[in-house]
Amino acid sequence: MASHKSAKRTLPELEDILLRRIFLISLMEPNESDAKVAYLELTAAEILSEGRPMQLSRDLIERVLVDRLSSVFPGAEPPFEYLVGCYRRAIDEGRKIASMRDRETKAEMEAVIREAKKLVVCYCRIHLANPDMFPQAETVAKISPSSPLVSLICSEVSLAIDGFGGGSGIQCPPGFLDEFFRDLDQETLETVLRPVFEDLRTEVNKVSALGNFQPLLRALKLLVSYPACAKALVNHPKWCPVPSHVDGRVFEVTSLLGPFFHVSALPDHPIFVGQPDVG
């Protein structure tokens, strides 16, 4: 019976359902309260005043997404986590429609998913390059001052035994990083990666050879596997700190890669000791 009903749905109706599932946005007041679904009442009123149907569509979704990101809802995820979740849900919906028999409908829904993923990646870039563009709860900003991209990258390279990168609850969806770094202009990329390299450097500086430094090293290795990211690394102001005549210890402490080479099982001066202390 359910399949008979779905067969009667028009393409615009199916597109609306798909986009609502991916972006967790509703233009109609939901019958049941779901903290994850954002009811955009003002946006809905604007769309209604324009005489348009109360349905999400590809030509409307960017406008609706901006309104969703520009608002703070109780219990809502921070912007980056929300967008990554949208990308993951797009992948899940893609798996569901893989078994569709109607080729025309399947092709249309696949096109919707491709555009949704592209839009999500675009706004992930915008948010990371301009962290203050979209509001978020003050408590979230205080708890997570570092770039959320660090946790995502670490989750991609962490092994089950690492216990690193999953504490924030954010996991990297398949293919997200490849799409994120593809065709991104160098200036924006360097703006996005500048705090990422700083965060990796800061975190690895805290650990010794007995600590969990390997996920951080793998994260750096993953980043430089993308040529544009490797270029962003050597363009970073701390790639080669000035003045260039500083001694080895100062260069190690102030440069980006220095802390990665600092990890050692040899005892060190208390000021530079990582954790756990090797003695």
C-alpha atoms as one frame of an Amber mdcrd trajectory, in Angstrom:
protein
   0.000   0.000   0.000   2.841   2.350   0.896   4.599   1.744  -2.417   1.310
   2.363  -4.256   0.990   5.764  -2.559   4.603   6.739  -3.225   4.135   5.869
  -6.897   1.413   8.531  -7.095   3.668  11.262  -5.734   4.866  13.843  -8.218
   8.542  14.685  -8.706   8.182  18.027  -6.834   6.629  16.167  -3.892   9.432
  13.602  -3.834  12.022  16.382  -4.097  10.415  18.153  -1.134  10.448  14.981
   0.963  14.078  14.259   0.077  15.307  17.773   0.884  13.389  17.825   4.178
  15.069  14.588   5.205  18.521  15.827   4.269  18.356  19.324   5.751  15.925
  18.646   8.619  13.938  21.741   7.662  10.175  22.188   7.553   8.048  24.952
   6.044   4.964  23.498   7.673   4.506  23.387  11.435   5.256  19.763  12.377
   2.509  17.740  14.010   4.946  16.265  16.503   7.722  18.180  18.198  11.124
  17.067  16.896  14.080  19.063  18.213  16.140  18.102  15.176  13.687  19.526
  12.636  13.756  23.322  12.292  10.418  24.969  11.515  11.185  28.129   9.538
   8.003  30.037  10.171   9.146  33.433   8.828  10.665  31.879   5.716   7.459
  29.937   5.136   5.419  33.137   5.427   7.627  34.850   2.829   7.319  31.941
   0.423   3.554  31.832   0.925   3.284  35.587   0.240   5.105  35.016  -3.053
   2.403  32.570  -4.102   4.802  29.645  -4.220   3.929  26.124  -3.033   5.071
  25.245   0.468   7.593  22.733  -0.796  11.368  22.599  -0.746  12.995  22.519
  -4.159  16.443  22.870  -5.699  15.852  26.490  -6.699  14.705  27.336  -3.170
  16.925  25.266  -0.900  19.899  27.660  -0.719  17.677  30.491   0.480  16.077
  28.213   3.058  19.441  26.833   4.176  20.805  30.351   4.773  17.743  31.122
   6.915  18.312  27.903   8.859  21.981  28.713   9.474  21.173  32.310  10.391
  18.875  31.242  13.233  19.579  29.596  16.571  17.169  26.856  17.587  17.040
  25.253  21.074  19.184  22.131  21.131  20.350  22.648  17.543  23.797  21.527
  16.412  26.491  24.135  15.675  26.594  25.173  11.980  29.511  22.976  10.893
  28.233  19.858  12.662  24.779  20.455  11.192  26.157  20.797   7.659  28.289
  17.670   7.968  25.182  15.864   9.205  23.329  17.055   6.092  26.078  15.596
   3.907  25.848  12.286   5.758  22.062  12.189   5.405  22.419  12.917   1.680
  24.630   9.838   1.378  22.079   7.761   3.322  19.244   8.954   1.085  21.346
   8.108  -1.965  21.605   4.518  -0.772  17.829   4.349  -0.294  16.969   5.500
  -3.809  19.495   3.122  -5.398  16.785   0.475  -5.590  14.214   2.693  -7.330
  12.774   1.067 -10.420  11.581   4.222 -12.151  14.716   5.403 -13.968  13.455
   8.929 -14.566  12.517   9.448 -10.917  15.768   7.874  -9.756  17.831  10.163
 -12.012  15.979  13.236 -10.730  16.480  12.265  -7.084  20.166  11.550  -7.709
  20.507  15.035  -9.187  18.836  16.506  -6.088  21.285  14.677  -3.831  24.310
  15.794  -5.859  23.223  19.423  -5.662  22.453  19.118  -1.947  25.943  17.744
  -1.235  27.540  20.456  -3.358  25.588  23.141  -1.486  26.544  21.682   1.895
  30.246  21.649   1.026  30.008  25.231  -0.249  28.547  26.463   3.038  31.010
  24.430   5.079  33.762  26.376   3.309  31.981  29.681   3.854  31.455  28.970
   7.549  35.043  27.887   8.209  36.450  30.879   6.341  34.041  33.209   8.199
  33.320  31.568  11.598  31.232  34.513  12.842  28.951  34.619   9.814  26.337
  32.295  11.307  25.315  32.479  14.984  25.707  29.620  17.436  25.133  29.122
  21.138  27.729  30.923  23.263  28.416  27.761  25.272  29.391  25.910  22.093
  31.776  28.675  21.038  33.448  28.620  24.460  33.755  24.835  24.642  35.122
  24.456  21.100  37.393  27.407  20.301  39.421  25.407  17.774  38.498  24.676
  14.169  35.841  21.902  13.948  37.654  20.668  10.838  40.399  19.266  13.099
  38.037  16.809  14.805  36.601  15.801  11.446  40.020  15.101   9.944  41.156
  13.194  13.036  38.013  11.056  12.912  38.885  10.190   9.304  42.403   8.985
  10.144  41.876   7.579  13.649  41.921   3.856  14.285  39.609   2.068  16.705
  42.404   1.775  19.277  43.244   5.487  19.150  40.241   6.776  21.021  40.866
  10.117  19.336  38.653  12.233  17.131  35.360  10.701  18.155  34.952  12.480
  21.454  33.246  15.449  19.827  30.667  13.131  18.259  31.473  14.364  14.734
  32.496  11.713  12.226  33.669  12.304   8.680  31.196  11.089   6.024  32.663
   9.111   3.111  34.029  11.369   0.385  33.447  14.604   2.292  37.081  15.708
   2.581  37.826  14.941  -1.063  34.904  17.099  -2.146  35.717  19.791   0.411
  39.293  20.275  -0.828  38.483  19.856  -4.528  38.588  23.051  -6.616  38.762
  25.318  -3.565  40.520  28.591  -4.364  43.928  28.886  -2.689  43.179  32.060
  -0.743  40.067  30.604   0.895  41.855  27.314   1.501  44.690  29.023   3.337
  42.208  30.979   5.445  40.416  27.746   6.371  43.580  25.759   7.081  45.515
  28.379   9.036  43.756  27.576  12.363  43.756  23.846  11.520  47.556  23.732
  11.281  47.796  25.820  14.460  45.469  23.450  16.333  47.369  20.347  15.213
  50.637  21.974  16.260  49.213  22.950  19.670  47.746  19.510  20.355  50.841
  17.510  19.398  52.966  19.853  21.499  51.121  18.577  24.590  51.935  14.888
  24.188  55.020  12.734  24.568  55.965   9.502  22.810  53.777   7.714  25.372
  50.809   9.892  24.463  48.324   9.655  21.628  50.219  11.665  19.020  49.765
   9.328  16.049  46.260  10.507  14.999  47.592  14.072  14.871  50.529  12.982
  12.745  48.196  11.036  10.436  45.940  14.090  10.197  48.860  16.221   9.025
  49.888  13.493   6.591  46.351  13.368   5.175  46.265  17.131   4.696  49.562
  17.338   2.833  48.441  14.506   0.544  46.318  17.198  -1.135  48.728  19.372
  -3.172  46.789  22.575  -2.470  46.871  21.860   1.279  50.614  21.197   1.139
  51.012  24.576  -0.546  48.898  26.174   2.193  51.198  24.621   4.796  54.391
  26.112   3.363  52.627  29.460   2.912  51.677  29.542   6.596  53.459  32.340
   8.546  54.855  29.772  11.001  56.239  27.441   8.364  59.572  29.188   8.724
  59.358  31.634  11.647  61.358  34.844  11.605  64.016  35.697  12.466  65.549
  32.781  10.603  68.740  32.805  12.685  67.040  31.472  15.860  68.526  28.357
  17.463  67.137  24.847  17.056  65.075  24.792  20.239  63.333  28.088  19.493
  62.696  27.015  15.896  61.234  23.735  17.154  58.889  25.514  19.554  57.716
  28.249  17.170  57.477  26.463  13.816  54.530  24.412  12.568  56.387  21.133
  12.143  58.713  21.526  15.128  56.333  19.959  17.693  55.891  16.895  15.462
  59.667  16.316  15.532  59.771  17.126  19.241  57.858  13.965  20.204  60.478
  11.793  21.845  60.971   9.122  24.510  64.014  10.997  25.840  63.643  13.052
  29.042  63.419  16.788  28.458  63.453  20.068  30.346  60.275  20.372  32.484
  59.090  23.371  30.462  58.955  21.268  27.288  57.717  17.968  28.723  54.708
  16.409  27.021  52.173  14.087  28.612  52.454  11.388  29.805  55.876  12.302
  31.212  58.518   9.831  30.059  60.605  10.645  33.132
